[in-house]
Amino acid sequence: MEVGLSIVVIVASVLLVLLVLLHRAKGGGLSTLFGGGVSSSLGGSSIAEKNLNRLTVAVGSVWIVGIIGLGLLLKS
């Protein structure tokens, strides 16, 4: 059970990082150093942004539930 939850948390962590990096930058900062102009010209589809937001929230929820489950499992 521990191994399964650990794998779920690791996969969700990697997916969460990738999904956050796919979001369009809304301001300056670190994201503009790595091709901010390219991502701003490619973006624009509000449906794609909404779906990306929903997917990010879903993967984040899976990650949180996995962390809590793993913590409860290791505690007992």
SEPA-485746 format. One record per residue: residue in three letters; x, y, z of N, C-alpha, C, CB in turn. Coordinates in nm, 3 decimals, decimal comma, always signed. Glycine has a CB too. Layout:
// residues N
node rest ALA | n.px X | n.py Y | n.pz Z | ca.px X | ca.py Y | ca.pz Z | c.px X | c.py Y | c.pz Z | cb.px X | cb.py Y | cb.pz Z
...
//
This chain:
// residues 76
node rest MET | n.px +0,083 | n.py -0,120 | n.pz +0,000 | ca.px +0,000 | ca.py +0,000 | ca.pz +0,000 | c.px +0,087 | c.py +0,126 | c.pz +0,000 | cb.px -0,094 | cb.py +0,000 | cb.pz +0,122
node rest GLU | n.px +0,195 | n.py +0,120 | n.pz +0,081 | ca.px +0,285 | ca.py +0,236 | ca.pz +0,087 | c.px +0,350 | c.py +0,261 | c.pz -0,048 | cb.px +0,393 | cb.py +0,214 | cb.pz +0,194
node rest VAL | n.px +0,390 | n.py +0,155 | n.pz -0,114 | ca.px +0,457 | ca.py +0,168 | ca.pz -0,244 | c.px +0,361 | c.py +0,227 | c.pz -0,346 | cb.px +0,512 | cb.py +0,031 | cb.pz -0,292
node rest GLY | n.px +0,238 | n.py +0,181 | n.pz -0,345 | ca.px +0,138 | ca.py +0,232 | ca.pz -0,439 | c.px +0,110 | c.py +0,379 | c.pz -0,420 | cb.px +0,010 | cb.py +0,154 | cb.pz -0,425
node rest LEU | n.px +0,092 | n.py +0,419 | n.pz -0,293 | ca.px +0,069 | ca.py +0,562 | ca.pz -0,266 | c.px +0,192 | c.py +0,647 | c.pz -0,298 | cb.px +0,028 | cb.py +0,583 | cb.pz -0,120
node rest SER | n.px +0,309 | n.py +0,592 | n.pz -0,273 | ca.px +0,432 | ca.py +0,665 | ca.pz -0,306 | c.px +0,443 | c.py +0,687 | c.pz -0,456 | cb.px +0,556 | cb.py +0,589 | cb.pz -0,254
node rest ILE | n.px +0,408 | n.py +0,586 | n.pz -0,533 | ca.px +0,413 | ca.py +0,600 | ca.pz -0,679 | c.px +0,311 | c.py +0,703 | c.pz -0,726 | cb.px +0,387 | cb.py +0,465 | cb.pz -0,748
node rest VAL | n.px +0,191 | n.py +0,700 | n.pz -0,668 | ca.px +0,088 | ca.py +0,798 | ca.pz -0,703 | c.px +0,136 | c.py +0,939 | c.pz -0,672 | cb.px -0,043 | cb.py +0,769 | cb.pz -0,628
node rest VAL | n.px +0,198 | n.py +0,958 | n.pz -0,557 | ca.px +0,247 | ca.py +1,092 | ca.pz -0,518 | c.px +0,359 | c.py +1,137 | c.pz -0,610 | cb.px +0,296 | cb.py +1,091 | cb.pz -0,371
node rest ILE | n.px +0,448 | n.py +1,048 | n.pz -0,647 | ca.px +0,559 | ca.py +1,085 | ca.pz -0,736 | c.px +0,508 | c.py +1,123 | c.pz -0,875 | cb.px +0,660 | cb.py +0,970 | cb.pz -0,747
node rest VAL | n.px +0,417 | n.py +1,042 | n.pz -0,929 | ca.px +0,362 | ca.py +1,071 | ca.pz -1,062 | c.px +0,283 | c.py +1,202 | c.pz -1,059 | cb.px +0,272 | cb.py +0,955 | cb.pz -1,110
node rest ALA | n.px +0,203 | n.py +1,221 | n.pz -0,953 | ca.px +0,125 | ca.py +1,345 | ca.pz -0,942 | c.px +0,218 | c.py +1,465 | c.pz -0,927 | cb.px +0,028 | cb.py +1,337 | cb.pz -0,823
node rest SER | n.px +0,328 | n.py +1,449 | n.pz -0,857 | ca.px +0,423 | ca.py +1,560 | ca.pz -0,841 | c.px +0,484 | c.py +1,601 | c.pz -0,974 | cb.px +0,535 | cb.py +1,520 | cb.pz -0,744
node rest VAL | n.px +0,525 | n.py +1,503 | n.pz -1,053 | ca.px +0,584 | ca.py +1,533 | ca.pz -1,183 | c.px +0,480 | c.py +1,598 | c.pz -1,275 | cb.px +0,641 | cb.py +1,405 | cb.pz -1,248
node rest LEU | n.px +0,359 | n.py +1,542 | n.pz -1,276 | ca.px +0,253 | ca.py +1,601 | ca.pz -1,359 | c.px +0,219 | c.py +1,742 | c.pz -1,315 | cb.px +0,128 | cb.py +1,514 | cb.pz -1,354
node rest LEU | n.px +0,217 | n.py +1,766 | n.pz -1,185 | ca.px +0,185 | ca.py +1,899 | ca.pz -1,134 | c.px +0,290 | c.py +2,001 | c.pz -1,175 | cb.px +0,172 | cb.py +1,896 | cb.pz -0,982
node rest VAL | n.px +0,415 | n.py +1,962 | n.pz -1,170 | ca.px +0,522 | ca.py +2,052 | ca.pz -1,214 | c.px +0,507 | c.py +2,084 | c.pz -1,362 | cb.px +0,661 | cb.py +1,991 | cb.pz -1,187
node rest LEU | n.px +0,482 | n.py +1,983 | n.pz -1,443 | ca.px +0,467 | ca.py +2,004 | ca.pz -1,587 | c.px +0,345 | c.py +2,090 | c.pz -1,619 | cb.px +0,456 | cb.py +1,870 | cb.pz -1,660
node rest LEU | n.px +0,234 | n.py +2,065 | n.pz -1,550 | ca.px +0,113 | ca.py +2,143 | ca.pz -1,575 | c.px +0,130 | c.py +2,289 | c.pz -1,535 | cb.px -0,005 | cb.py +2,083 | cb.pz -1,501
node rest VAL | n.px +0,198 | n.py +2,313 | n.pz -1,424 | ca.px +0,220 | ca.py +2,451 | ca.pz -1,381 | c.px +0,311 | c.py +2,522 | c.pz -1,480 | cb.px +0,282 | cb.py +2,456 | cb.pz -1,240
node rest LEU | n.px +0,410 | n.py +2,452 | n.pz -1,532 | ca.px +0,498 | ca.py +2,513 | ca.pz -1,631 | c.px +0,429 | c.py +2,541 | c.pz -1,764 | cb.px +0,619 | cb.py +2,425 | cb.pz -1,654
node rest LEU | n.px +0,321 | n.py +2,469 | n.pz -1,793 | ca.px +0,248 | ca.py +2,492 | ca.pz -1,917 | c.px +0,159 | c.py +2,616 | c.pz -1,912 | cb.px +0,163 | cb.py +2,372 | cb.pz -1,950
node rest HIS | n.px +0,128 | n.py +2,664 | n.pz -1,793 | ca.px +0,042 | ca.py +2,781 | ca.pz -1,782 | c.px +0,109 | c.py +2,903 | c.pz -1,843 | cb.px +0,007 | cb.py +2,809 | cb.pz -1,635
node rest ARG | n.px +0,026 | n.py +2,989 | n.pz -1,899 | ca.px +0,076 | ca.py +3,111 | ca.pz -1,960 | c.px +0,114 | c.py +3,210 | c.pz -1,850 | cb.px -0,030 | cb.py +3,174 | cb.pz -2,056
node rest ALA | n.px +0,225 | n.py +3,277 | n.pz -1,869 | ca.px +0,272 | ca.py +3,373 | ca.pz -1,770 | c.px +0,183 | c.py +3,497 | c.pz -1,774 | cb.px +0,419 | cb.py +3,412 | cb.pz -1,796
node rest LYS | n.px +0,139 | n.py +3,542 | n.pz -1,659 | ca.px +0,053 | ca.py +3,660 | ca.pz -1,652 | c.px +0,132 | c.py +3,786 | c.pz -1,617 | cb.px -0,057 | cb.py +3,638 | cb.pz -1,550
node rest GLY | n.px +0,252 | n.py +3,769 | n.pz -1,571 | ca.px +0,334 | ca.py +3,883 | ca.pz -1,535 | c.px +0,479 | c.py +3,855 | c.pz -1,567 | cb.px +0,317 | cb.py +3,918 | cb.pz -1,387
node rest GLY | n.px +0,566 | n.py +3,940 | n.pz -1,522 | ca.px +0,707 | ca.py +3,920 | ca.pz -1,544 | c.px +0,759 | c.py +3,810 | c.pz -1,455 | cb.px +0,785 | cb.py +4,049 | cb.pz -1,520
node rest GLY | n.px +0,885 | n.py +3,813 | n.pz -1,429 | ca.px +0,941 | ca.py +3,715 | ca.pz -1,338 | c.px +1,022 | c.py +3,611 | c.pz -1,411 | cb.px +0,834 | cb.py +3,649 | cb.pz -1,260
node rest LEU | n.px +1,038 | n.py +3,500 | n.pz -1,346 | ca.px +1,126 | ca.py +3,395 | ca.pz -1,394 | c.px +1,078 | c.py +3,332 | c.pz -1,524 | cb.px +1,143 | cb.py +3,290 | cb.pz -1,289
node rest SER | n.px +0,946 | n.py +3,324 | n.pz -1,543 | ca.px +0,893 | ca.py +3,257 | ca.pz -1,662 | c.px +0,925 | c.py +3,333 | c.pz -1,790 | cb.px +0,744 | cb.py +3,240 | cb.pz -1,650
node rest THR | n.px +0,947 | n.py +3,465 | n.pz -1,782 | ca.px +0,981 | ca.py +3,541 | ca.pz -1,902 | c.px +1,124 | c.py +3,516 | c.pz -1,948 | cb.px +0,960 | cb.py +3,689 | cb.pz -1,877
node rest LEU | n.px +1,210 | n.py +3,465 | n.pz -1,858 | ca.px +1,347 | ca.py +3,433 | ca.pz -1,897 | c.px +1,352 | c.py +3,317 | c.pz -1,996 | cb.px +1,429 | cb.py +3,401 | cb.pz -1,775
node rest PHE | n.px +1,259 | n.py +3,225 | n.pz -1,984 | ca.px +1,261 | ca.py +3,104 | ca.pz -2,065 | c.px +1,156 | c.py +3,109 | c.pz -2,175 | cb.px +1,240 | cb.py +2,980 | cb.pz -1,979
node rest GLY | n.px +1,164 | n.py +3,206 | n.pz -2,260 | ca.px +1,076 | ca.py +3,212 | ca.pz -2,377 | c.px +0,939 | c.py +3,267 | c.pz -2,348 | cb.px +1,062 | cb.py +3,079 | cb.pz -2,435
node rest GLY | n.px +0,930 | n.py +3,374 | n.pz -2,271 | ca.px +0,800 | ca.py +3,434 | ca.pz -2,241 | c.px +0,731 | c.py +3,487 | c.pz -2,365 | cb.px +0,817 | cb.py +3,546 | cb.pz -2,143
node rest GLY | n.px +0,808 | n.py +3,536 | n.pz -2,461 | ca.px +0,749 | ca.py +3,587 | ca.pz -2,584 | c.px +0,688 | c.py +3,477 | c.pz -2,669 | cb.px +0,853 | cb.py +3,661 | cb.pz -2,665
node rest VAL | n.px +0,749 | n.py +3,360 | n.pz -2,667 | ca.px +0,698 | ca.py +3,247 | ca.pz -2,745 | c.px +0,566 | c.py +3,199 | c.pz -2,686 | cb.px +0,801 | cb.py +3,133 | cb.pz -2,748
node rest SER | n.px +0,560 | n.py +3,188 | n.pz -2,555 | ca.px +0,437 | ca.py +3,136 | ca.pz -2,494 | c.px +0,322 | c.py +3,236 | c.pz -2,506 | cb.px +0,461 | cb.py +3,103 | cb.pz -2,346
node rest SER | n.px +0,353 | n.py +3,365 | n.pz -2,507 | ca.px +0,245 | ca.py +3,462 | ca.pz -2,521 | c.px +0,189 | c.py +3,464 | c.pz -2,662 | cb.px +0,295 | cb.py +3,602 | cb.pz -2,482
node rest SER | n.px +0,271 | n.py +3,432 | n.pz -2,762 | ca.px +0,219 | ca.py +3,429 | ca.pz -2,898 | c.px +0,143 | c.py +3,300 | c.pz -2,927 | cb.px +0,333 | cb.py +3,445 | cb.pz -2,999
node rest LEU | n.px +0,174 | n.py +3,193 | n.pz -2,854 | ca.px +0,104 | ca.py +3,066 | ca.pz -2,874 | c.px -0,027 | c.py +3,059 | c.pz -2,799 | cb.px +0,192 | cb.py +2,952 | cb.pz -2,833
node rest GLY | n.px -0,038 | n.py +3,130 | n.pz -2,689 | ca.px -0,157 | ca.py +3,122 | ca.pz -2,606 | c.px -0,273 | c.py +3,198 | c.pz -2,667 | cb.px -0,128 | cb.py +3,175 | cb.pz -2,467
node rest GLY | n.px -0,380 | n.py +3,210 | n.pz -2,591 | ca.px -0,493 | ca.py +3,287 | ca.pz -2,638 | c.px -0,623 | c.py +3,212 | c.pz -2,636 | cb.px -0,466 | cb.py +3,335 | cb.pz -2,774
node rest SER | n.px -0,617 | n.py +3,080 | n.pz -2,634 | ca.px -0,739 | ca.py +3,000 | ca.pz -2,632 | c.px -0,787 | c.py +2,988 | c.pz -2,489 | cb.px -0,715 | cb.py +2,861 | cb.pz -2,694
node rest SER | n.px -0,899 | n.py +3,051 | n.pz -2,461 | ca.px -0,949 | ca.py +3,049 | ca.pz -2,324 | c.px -1,001 | c.py +2,910 | c.pz -2,287 | cb.px -1,060 | cb.py +3,153 | cb.pz -2,307
node rest ILE | n.px -1,048 | n.py +2,832 | n.pz -2,383 | ca.px -1,095 | ca.py +2,697 | ca.pz -2,353 | c.px -0,977 | c.py +2,610 | c.pz -2,310 | cb.px -1,167 | cb.py +2,635 | cb.pz -2,477
node rest ALA | n.px -0,865 | n.py +2,624 | n.pz -2,379 | ca.px -0,747 | ca.py +2,546 | ca.pz -2,342 | c.px -0,698 | c.py +2,586 | c.pz -2,204 | cb.px -0,636 | cb.py +2,565 | cb.pz -2,445
node rest GLU | n.px -0,701 | n.py +2,715 | n.pz -2,173 | ca.px -0,658 | ca.py +2,761 | ca.pz -2,040 | c.px -0,751 | c.py +2,708 | c.pz -1,931 | cb.px -0,655 | cb.py +2,915 | cb.pz -2,035
node rest LYS | n.px -0,881 | n.py +2,707 | n.pz -1,957 | ca.px -0,976 | ca.py +2,655 | ca.pz -1,858 | c.px -0,953 | c.py +2,506 | c.pz -1,835 | cb.px -1,121 | cb.py +2,680 | cb.pz -1,903
node rest ASN | n.px -0,933 | n.py +2,431 | n.pz -1,943 | ca.px -0,907 | ca.py +2,288 | ca.pz -1,928 | c.px -0,776 | c.py +2,262 | c.pz -1,856 | cb.px -0,906 | cb.py +2,221 | cb.pz -2,065
node rest LEU | n.px -0,675 | n.py +2,343 | n.pz -1,884 | ca.px -0,547 | ca.py +2,330 | ca.pz -1,816 | c.px -0,562 | c.py +2,361 | c.pz -1,668 | cb.px -0,443 | cb.py +2,421 | cb.pz -1,879
node rest ASN | n.px -0,642 | n.py +2,463 | n.pz -1,635 | ca.px -0,667 | ca.py +2,495 | ca.pz -1,495 | c.px -0,739 | c.py +2,381 | c.pz -1,424 | cb.px -0,750 | cb.py +2,623 | cb.pz -1,484
node rest ARG | n.px -0,840 | n.py +2,324 | n.pz -1,489 | ca.px -0,914 | ca.py +2,213 | ca.pz -1,429 | c.px -0,825 | c.py +2,092 | c.pz -1,408 | cb.px -1,034 | cb.py +2,175 | cb.pz -1,517
node rest LEU | n.px -0,742 | n.py +2,062 | n.pz -1,506 | ca.px -0,652 | ca.py +1,949 | ca.pz -1,494 | c.px -0,549 | c.py +1,970 | c.pz -1,385 | cb.px -0,582 | cb.py +1,923 | cb.pz -1,627
node rest THR | n.px -0,499 | n.py +2,093 | n.pz -1,372 | ca.px -0,404 | ca.py +2,125 | ca.pz -1,267 | c.px -0,467 | c.py +2,109 | c.pz -1,129 | cb.px -0,351 | cb.py +2,266 | cb.pz -1,284
node rest VAL | n.px -0,591 | n.py +2,157 | n.pz -1,113 | ca.px -0,660 | ca.py +2,143 | ca.pz -0,985 | c.px -0,686 | c.py +1,996 | c.pz -0,954 | cb.px -0,793 | cb.py +2,221 | cb.pz -0,987
node rest ALA | n.px -0,723 | n.py +1,918 | n.pz -1,054 | ca.px -0,749 | ca.py +1,775 | ca.pz -1,033 | c.px -0,623 | c.py +1,701 | c.pz -0,991 | cb.px -0,807 | cb.py +1,712 | cb.pz -1,159
node rest VAL | n.px -0,513 | n.py +1,728 | n.pz -1,059 | ca.px -0,387 | ca.py +1,661 | ca.pz -1,024 | c.px -0,339 | c.py +1,709 | c.pz -0,888 | cb.px -0,279 | cb.py +1,688 | cb.pz -1,132
node rest GLY | n.px -0,359 | n.py +1,837 | n.pz -0,856 | ca.px -0,323 | ca.py +1,888 | ca.pz -0,724 | c.px -0,405 | c.py +1,823 | c.pz -0,615 | cb.px -0,341 | cb.py +2,037 | cb.pz -0,720
node rest SER | n.px -0,532 | n.py +1,798 | n.pz -0,642 | ca.px -0,617 | ca.py +1,731 | ca.pz -0,544 | c.px -0,572 | c.py +1,587 | c.pz -0,521 | cb.px -0,763 | cb.py +1,734 | cb.pz -0,589
node rest VAL | n.px -0,537 | n.py +1,518 | n.pz -0,629 | ca.px -0,486 | ca.py +1,381 | ca.pz -0,616 | c.px -0,356 | c.py +1,381 | c.pz -0,536 | cb.px -0,462 | cb.py +1,318 | cb.pz -0,756
node rest TRP | n.px -0,271 | n.py +1,480 | n.pz -0,558 | ca.px -0,145 | ca.py +1,490 | ca.pz -0,486 | c.px -0,170 | c.py +1,512 | c.pz -0,336 | cb.px -0,060 | cb.py +1,605 | cb.pz -0,543
node rest ILE | n.px -0,263 | n.py +1,603 | n.pz -0,303 | ca.px -0,292 | ca.py +1,631 | ca.pz -0,163 | c.px -0,351 | c.py +1,509 | c.pz -0,094 | cb.px -0,389 | cb.py +1,751 | cb.pz -0,151
node rest VAL | n.px -0,445 | n.py +1,441 | n.pz -0,159 | ca.px -0,505 | ca.py +1,321 | ca.pz -0,101 | c.px -0,399 | c.py +1,212 | c.pz -0,084 | cb.px -0,622 | cb.py +1,270 | cb.pz -0,190
node rest GLY | n.px -0,310 | n.py +1,200 | n.pz -0,181 | ca.px -0,202 | ca.py +1,101 | ca.pz -0,171 | c.px -0,108 | c.py +1,130 | c.pz -0,056 | cb.px -0,124 | cb.py +1,095 | cb.pz -0,299
node rest ILE | n.px -0,073 | n.py +1,257 | n.pz -0,038 | ca.px +0,016 | ca.py +1,296 | ca.pz +0,073 | c.px -0,050 | c.py +1,268 | c.pz +0,207 | cb.px +0,053 | cb.py +1,445 | cb.pz +0,062
node rest ILE | n.px -0,178 | n.py +1,305 | n.pz +0,220 | ca.px -0,249 | ca.py +1,282 | ca.pz +0,345 | c.px -0,262 | c.py +1,132 | c.pz +0,372 | cb.px -0,389 | cb.py +1,348 | cb.pz +0,342
node rest GLY | n.px -0,298 | n.py +1,056 | n.pz +0,269 | ca.px -0,311 | ca.py +0,911 | ca.pz +0,284 | c.px -0,179 | c.py +0,845 | c.pz +0,321 | cb.px -0,363 | cb.py +0,849 | cb.pz +0,158
node rest LEU | n.px -0,070 | n.py +0,888 | n.pz +0,259 | ca.px +0,060 | ca.py +0,834 | ca.pz +0,289 | c.px +0,102 | c.py +0,870 | c.pz +0,432 | cb.px +0,164 | cb.py +0,884 | cb.pz +0,189
node rest GLY | n.px +0,072 | n.py +0,992 | n.pz +0,472 | ca.px +0,104 | ca.py +1,032 | ca.pz +0,610 | c.px +0,027 | c.py +0,952 | c.pz +0,713 | cb.px +0,076 | cb.py +1,179 | cb.pz +0,629
node rest LEU | n.px -0,103 | n.py +0,930 | n.pz +0,688 | ca.px -0,183 | ca.py +0,851 | ca.pz +0,781 | c.px -0,139 | c.py +0,705 | c.pz +0,783 | cb.px -0,331 | cb.py +0,860 | cb.pz +0,744
node rest LEU | n.px -0,100 | n.py +0,654 | n.pz +0,667 | ca.px -0,056 | ca.py +0,516 | ca.pz +0,659 | c.px +0,077 | c.py +0,496 | c.pz +0,732 | cb.px -0,042 | cb.py +0,474 | cb.pz +0,513
node rest LEU | n.px +0,167 | n.py +0,591 | n.pz +0,718 | ca.px +0,297 | ca.py +0,579 | ca.pz +0,786 | c.px +0,288 | c.py +0,607 | c.pz +0,935 | cb.px +0,397 | cb.py +0,675 | cb.pz +0,723
node rest LYS | n.px +0,186 | n.py +0,682 | n.pz +0,976 | ca.px +0,169 | ca.py +0,715 | ca.pz +1,117 | c.px +0,127 | c.py +0,592 | c.pz +1,197 | cb.px +0,068 | cb.py +0,827 | cb.pz +1,134
node rest SER | n.px +0,043 | n.py +0,509 | n.pz +1,137 | ca.px -0,009 | ca.py +0,393 | ca.pz +1,210 | c.px +0,079 | c.py +0,270 | c.pz +1,194 | cb.px -0,148 | cb.py +0,360 | cb.pz +1,164
//
